[in-house]
Amino acid sequence: MDNTRPHPYGPDIEASAATGGGRDLLAQLAGQSLPPLVQALASVLDRVDDALFDFMQKSVPAQDQPVFMDAMRVLRRERAGIEQRFRDHLAGAFAALARRQPQLAESAYASQSDGLSLVSEDDLDVQLSAKMLAGSLQKDFGGVLAQIEQRLGWLAGNVELDGDSNPVGGAHLAAAVYVALRPCEVELAPRLILFKICERELPAGLAPAYDGLNRTLIEAGVLPQLRPVKARDAAPEQAPDETPADEPSAPAAAAPASLGPAPANATASRVSSEQERALFSALHELLKNYRQNHYGAPVAPDPSARLLSARETLTVLGLLQGELPPGLREAIEDPGQSLVQRIKAELIASAGRIGCDPATTRLTPADEDAVDLVGMLFDVILDERELRAQVRSLIGRLIVPFIKVALLDRRMFLEKTHPARRLLNALAEACEGNSGETPQEKQLLGKVQEVVDRLVAEFNEDLAIFQTLEEEFRAFLDQHRKRVEAAERRAAEAQRGRERLEQARARAALELADRVGDRELTPTLDLLLRRYWSHHLAVVLLREGESSAAFRSALHCADELIAAFDNAAQGVNILPRLSSLRGGLEPVLLSSGCAGDAAAECLRALSEELRRLARGEEAIQEAAPIAISEPPPVPTSAVPAREEPSTLLKLVSNRDALDYDPADAERIRQLAVGTWVEFVGENGEPQPAKYSWVSPISGRLMFVNRRGVRVCVASAEELAAMMKQRRLLVRPVNTAFERAMHQVLGRLHTPAPQPSSMRATA
């Protein structure tokens, strides 16, 4: 007797998927897959009480503990709803896949608000926590999820899935947790801890669920021969660094072996050893001439001077690294002093600590070049970037470590992918324009402080620490950028709402002007139409649009009011028309907060005024007193929740007489969103700004600063006029290192001595 049973998906799965039967198979698969996933969440919820209580006891002050106790009660009470919402979200993702229209997990966050509302700061924090959970799950299960994505996509009819559209992927699971918890009345602090608990506890339940789902697909005949796929976040293979390092006493030679493997794409930015020698030879001549022209350095070095060896120079720098001499700290803090000469003076003076006579000691030409280059580099970075005094001191502490890098590996000056260079760029980006006003900015500066402290404490001569710190800080900076991107979206939403409001008000004014014409309305009717009806029509346009019944009703109301006025002016009996007007006027008055007795009084005043007009009596010159004086603000998020007028740049003063080059305006229109430009303020200081958004309503372009805060909104013509006035520079905005090197090279080509200090020549 044959006891084998056919597989529930049947033997003809390939034909079924190809002909659309895959939808039924996906539905069955969802039915089998969802319970284990919901059970994984249930297991986490089983432990939430204890986890929250333990955290509260260890880390929460007594005065803040009630919110955690409340959270525990809410989660117990609403557990069934949480699990159901979690399940519904995943089921919806499966259903979308069955329709061959995969649902993006990101849509779960956008769908929580209508098109006019802004994301609150608290909800933004929660969304970021959810996305961190998504990243953690993707990292833990990248391999098996990659296989599931391919199999589910094939089953749905060769639909391409990725981490954001896989219905059981980390992104959708995190979004499902977000959706499940969102209605719960839980304060921000315990809500964020919940995501951390999920990050820690959820993988244990997901592992068997994912394995079971993948196994079911294989047994069903869905791509059974699929090769194992590595996790999507796996790092690309690295090319070994073949640069020899057998001459550590000659730092101009090449990098030491301690630099570690170079990034795989570093070869594209490398130059040949012959080109390298030519470049540094030319640079040496520029530096030598600059020292002679600007500092009166002797043409030929003193032959009796003792030259510090590379090892001795590195030893002295190691002594300076932990504690900068007071003179060097003063030069860092004072924009009027030059770092270059101060660094060399302190380095020679400190040579006495290793038994050398500072009076007869000097650096080798190669080492002096390295010291001068780094000193000039930091001169520019500290001068030209918008840094607070505290941040200047912080960045200044990097000077000694970077001189050591220049002595050990001069490729830093040539390769954009050099770890030390990348670290400096990331730190400068984090500090520029960072006033430390918001908690996020303070947190970012705290991370910069941590990186600088670690570098100063741990860097000896192993350059690998730069790559380690750069990778760690870059990951942190990526999270900060997500906040900035969210701020950009908020700014765009606010600007779009503002323009929609302007557009709605302009449309209301146009509709009213078309109807009133050259009529001289009675005072109450004029007040009602120009103030309250116009306000009502703008609200209707924003909320429901011009194709709505409410919009047509509002226009009909205005038409009836004008007709009533015309009838009254002609002496026609208007009582029947006034009775029919009452129903249309009520929503108009209600949108301005006028209801009940106030609305009745308004209607009575209007009726009396029109009856007097019909009887030929003299019109009252002032509108009858009405219970309201101004309509309330339009209930839309058009006005931003947070504005920073101090950051907004002034536009061209006379927009009606713009002086601009049409070619510049066209160039502005061709800019890609995401392009960085520079605005020049009234003080002449350049301010980097990112082209973040273009209005679909007005065509105006919005630019934001590095924090995502709006700095300028203008038309292409206005921006072109600013270009002509040299107040807008459309050019590549380089990273800190590249821009500083460009400025340094400009200084080195200065042909004549300058009477002012180096900083004055910047």
Secondary structure, DSSP 8 states (H G I E B T S, - for coil): -------TT-S-HHHHHHTTTHHHHHHHHHHHHHHHHHHHHHHHHHHHHHHHHHHHHHHS-GGGHHHHHHHHHHHHHTHHHHHHHHHHHHHHHHHHHHTT----TTHHHHTTS-TT----HHHHHHHHHHHHHHHHHHHHHHHHHHHHHHHHHHHTTS----TTT-TTSHHHHHHHHHHHHTTS---HHHHHHHHHHHHHHHHHHHHHHHHHHHHHHHHTTSSTT------TT--------------TT-TTS---GGG----TTGGGG---HHHHHHHHHHHHHHHHHHHHHHH---SS--TTSEE--HHHHHHHHHHHHHS--HHHHHHHH-TTS-HHHHHHHHHHHHGGGGT--GGGEE--HHHHHHHHHHHHHHHHHHHHS---HHHHHHHHTTHHHHHHHHHH-GGGGT-TT-HHHHHHHHHHHHHTT----SHHHHHHHHHHHHHHHHHHHH-SS-THHHHHHHHHHHHHHHHHHHHHHHHHHHHHHHHHHHHHHHHHHHHHHHHHHHHHTT----HHHHHIIIIIIHHHHHHHHHHT-TTSHHHHHHHHHHHHHHHHHHHHHTT---HHHHHHHHHHHHHHHHTTT--THHHHHHHHHHHHHHHHHHTT----SS----S-SS----SSTTS-S---GGG-----S-GGG----HHHHHHHHT--TT-EEEEE-TTS-EEEEEEEEE-TTT--EEEE-TTS-EEEEE-HHHHHHHHHTTSEE-S----HHHHHHHHHHHHHT--S--SS-GGGG-
